[in-house]
Amino acid sequence: REQGLMYRQSLDDSWGMLFLFPQEGMGGFWMKNTYVPLTIAYLAADGTVVDFKDGKPLDETVLTPSAPYRYVLEVNQGWFTRHGFGAGTKVSIPGDLPAAR
């Protein structure tokens, strides 16, 4: 979780990273040592998108969501827009994920 997508020079458009948390929280993410522009989707426990934040490469500004979240999905910037996702969209979270720590 600490490293996330840091240090990558590219990210295939069909790839991303899903962060799992044991309970809802409000902590922010940043783009330190991250070279790829990302959109960060903050998801409630039921998979509903509560907020999006666009991250600029190497920017250490903390990107804090407007509401509590349980999951975070990071993908290439613009992916959610291109695929018609917006706040309130429901994302299917697989049931066989490992337990969050």
C-alpha positions as CSV (number, residue, x, y, z in Angstrom):
1,R,0.0,0.0,0.0
2,E,2.8,2.4,0.8
3,Q,4.4,2.2,-2.7
4,G,1.2,1.9,-4.8
5,L,2.0,2.9,-8.4
6,M,5.1,4.9,-7.5
7,Y,8.2,4.7,-9.8
8,R,6.3,3.3,-12.8
9,Q,7.0,5.1,-16.0
10,S,3.9,3.9,-17.7
11,L,0.6,2.1,-17.0
12,D,-1.4,0.1,-19.5
13,D,-4.8,1.6,-20.1
14,S,-6.5,-1.6,-18.9
15,W,-4.5,-1.7,-15.6
16,G,-4.9,0.0,-12.3
17,M,-4.5,-0.6,-8.6
18,L,-7.1,-1.3,-6.0
19,F,-6.4,-0.5,-2.4
20,L,-8.4,-2.3,0.3
21,F,-9.0,-0.9,3.8
22,P,-10.5,-2.8,6.8
23,Q,-12.9,0.1,7.5
24,E,-14.1,3.4,6.0
25,G,-11.7,6.3,6.4
26,M,-11.0,9.8,5.1
27,G,-7.2,9.7,4.6
28,G,-5.8,11.2,1.4
29,F,-3.5,10.0,-1.3
30,W,-0.6,11.8,-3.0
31,M,1.5,11.4,-6.1
32,K,5.0,11.4,-4.6
33,N,7.4,9.5,-6.9
34,T,4.5,8.7,-9.2
35,Y,5.3,9.6,-12.9
36,V,2.0,8.6,-14.5
37,P,-1.0,11.0,-14.2
38,L,-3.7,9.1,-12.3
39,T,-7.3,9.5,-11.4
40,I,-8.1,8.3,-7.9
41,A,-11.6,6.9,-7.3
42,Y,-12.7,6.7,-3.7
43,L,-15.3,4.0,-3.2
44,A,-17.7,3.3,-0.4
45,A,-18.0,-0.2,1.2
46,D,-20.8,-1.1,-1.3
47,G,-18.6,0.0,-4.3
48,T,-20.3,3.4,-4.9
49,V,-18.0,6.0,-6.2
50,V,-18.0,8.8,-3.6
51,D,-15.3,11.0,-5.2
52,F,-12.7,11.4,-7.9
53,K,-9.4,13.2,-7.6
54,D,-6.9,13.8,-10.5
55,G,-3.3,13.5,-9.4
56,K,-0.4,15.3,-11.1
57,P,2.9,13.4,-11.5
58,L,5.3,14.0,-8.6
59,D,2.9,16.3,-6.8
60,E,2.9,15.9,-3.0
61,T,-0.5,17.6,-2.5
62,V,-2.7,15.3,-0.4
63,L,-5.8,14.4,-2.4
64,T,-8.5,14.0,0.2
65,P,-12.0,12.8,-0.7
66,S,-15.2,14.6,0.2
67,A,-16.7,11.5,1.9
68,P,-15.5,8.4,3.7
69,Y,-14.3,5.5,1.6
70,R,-13.4,1.8,2.0
71,Y,-11.6,1.2,-1.3
72,V,-9.5,3.3,-3.7
73,L,-9.0,2.5,-7.4
74,E,-6.2,4.3,-9.2
75,V,-6.1,4.2,-13.0
76,N,-4.7,6.4,-15.9
77,Q,-6.1,9.9,-15.8
78,G,-9.3,10.2,-17.8
79,W,-10.1,6.5,-17.8
80,F,-13.3,6.9,-15.7
81,T,-14.5,9.8,-17.9
82,R,-13.9,7.8,-21.1
83,H,-15.8,4.8,-19.6
84,G,-18.8,6.9,-18.4
85,F,-18.1,6.7,-14.6
86,G,-19.2,9.5,-12.3
87,A,-19.9,10.1,-8.7
88,G,-22.6,7.7,-7.6
89,T,-21.6,5.0,-10.1
90,K,-21.5,1.5,-8.5
91,V,-18.3,-0.5,-9.1
92,S,-18.5,-4.3,-8.6
93,I,-16.0,-5.3,-5.9
94,P,-15.0,-9.0,-6.2
95,G,-16.0,-11.1,-3.3
96,D,-12.8,-13.2,-3.2
97,L,-10.4,-10.3,-2.4
98,P,-7.9,-10.9,0.4
99,A,-8.8,-9.5,3.8
100,A,-7.7,-5.8,4.2
101,R,-5.1,-5.1,6.9
